[in-house]
Amino acid sequence: MQHGSTKIAIYIIAYAGLCQVITVITLALLTNEELLDITQDDLGAAARLVSGSDGDVRVYERDLADGGLAVAFFNASDEAAEISYTATTRMWGRDVLAQTDLDDDAQIRAVVPAHGTRIFRLL
């Protein structure tokens, strides 16, 4: 994970003056290896919007080099929203931010807080 360490080090040096206090949540995101693996995936594919193009609740998916898929739920509304996504096939799934395994079900369902995000990795 040398590449990930380098990115974080450069971020810290470049933005140290702007970020005098790093919150626990920010630190957790910056050091979440599962999230870093997705952002640094060798395939380099862009995420595509799969639902919600005209509303506050959106679902994005991104192909990964190992044949897996990253799925992100984004809730831009001022209230919590239940969002779901059905995978065509899935053998394994993980909630990347919570760092927990998902049930062996083709459908992912989550309550996303106002202005919140959930990110999942499927294989």
C-alpha positions in Angstrom: 0.0 0.0 0.0 3.0 2.3 -0.7 0.9 4.3 -3.2 -1.8 5.0 -0.6 0.7 6.1 2.0 2.3 8.5 -0.5 -1.1 10.1 -1.4 -2.0 10.6 2.3 1.4 12.1 3.1 1.2 14.5 0.2 -2.3 15.5 1.2 -1.2 16.1 4.8 1.8 18.3 3.7 -0.2 20.2 1.0 -3.2 20.9 3.2 -1.8 21.1 6.7 -2.4 24.8 6.9 -6.0 24.4 5.9 -6.8 21.4 8.2 -5.6 22.4 11.6 -7.9 19.9 13.2 -8.6 16.6 11.5 -11.8 15.1 12.8 -12.1 11.4 13.8 -14.4 10.9 10.8 -12.0 12.5 8.4 -9.1 10.5 9.8 -11.1 7.3 9.4 -11.8 8.1 5.8 -8.2 9.0 5.0 -7.0 5.7 6.5 -9.7 3.3 5.4 -7.7 0.9 3.2 -10.8 -0.6 1.6 -11.8 2.9 0.4 -8.3 3.7 -0.7 -8.3 0.4 -2.7 -11.3 1.5 -4.6 -10.0 5.0 -5.3 -6.7 3.6 -6.5 -8.1 0.7 -8.5 -5.8 -0.2 -11.4 -8.7 -0.2 -13.9 -9.2 3.5 -13.4 -12.8 3.4 -14.6 -15.1 6.3 -13.9 -18.2 5.9 -11.8 -21.5 6.0 -13.7 -24.8 7.2 -12.5 -27.3 4.2 -12.5 -30.3 5.8 -10.9 -31.5 9.2 -9.6 -30.5 11.5 -12.4 -33.4 13.8 -11.7 -33.5 13.7 -7.9 -31.7 14.1 -4.6 -31.1 10.3 -4.2 -28.5 8.8 -6.5 -26.7 5.5 -7.0 -23.4 5.2 -8.8 -21.4 2.2 -9.8 -17.8 1.7 -10.8 -16.1 -1.3 -12.4 -13.0 -2.6 -10.6 -10.0 -4.3 -12.0 -10.7 -7.6 -10.2 -14.1 -7.9 -11.8 -15.8 -6.5 -8.7 -18.0 -3.4 -8.5 -18.0 -0.4 -6.2 -21.5 1.0 -5.5 -22.1 4.4 -3.9 -25.4 5.7 -2.5 -25.6 9.5 -2.2 -28.5 11.4 -0.5 -28.5 15.1 -1.3 -31.8 15.7 0.4 -32.4 17.3 3.8 -33.9 14.1 5.2 -32.7 10.5 5.6 -33.6 8.2 2.7 -33.8 4.5 2.1 -31.9 3.6 -1.0 -31.6 0.2 -2.7 -29.6 -1.4 -5.5 -30.0 -4.8 -7.0 -26.8 -6.5 -8.4 -27.1 -8.8 -11.4 -24.9 -11.4 -9.7 -23.0 -11.2 -6.4 -21.0 -13.7 -4.4 -19.7 -11.4 -1.7 -20.4 -7.8 -0.6 -19.0 -5.4 1.9 -20.0 -2.0 3.4 -16.7 -0.1 2.9 -17.3 2.7 5.3 -18.7 0.5 8.1 -16.2 -2.2 7.3 -18.8 -5.0 7.7 -19.8 -7.8 5.4 -23.2 -7.7 3.7 -25.8 -10.5 3.7 -25.6 -12.9 0.7 -28.4 -11.1 -1.1 -28.5 -9.6 -4.6 -30.1 -6.5 -3.2 -28.4 -3.9 -1.0 -30.6 -1.6 1.0 -29.5 1.1 3.4 -30.9 4.2 5.2 -28.6 7.1 4.2 -28.7 10.2 6.3 -29.3 13.6 4.9 -26.4 14.7 2.7 -24.8 11.3 3.4 -23.0 8.6 1.5 -22.7 4.8 1.8 -20.1 2.9 -0.3 -20.2 -0.8 -1.0 -17.8 -3.3 -2.7 -19.3 -6.3 -4.5 -17.6 -9.3 -6.0 
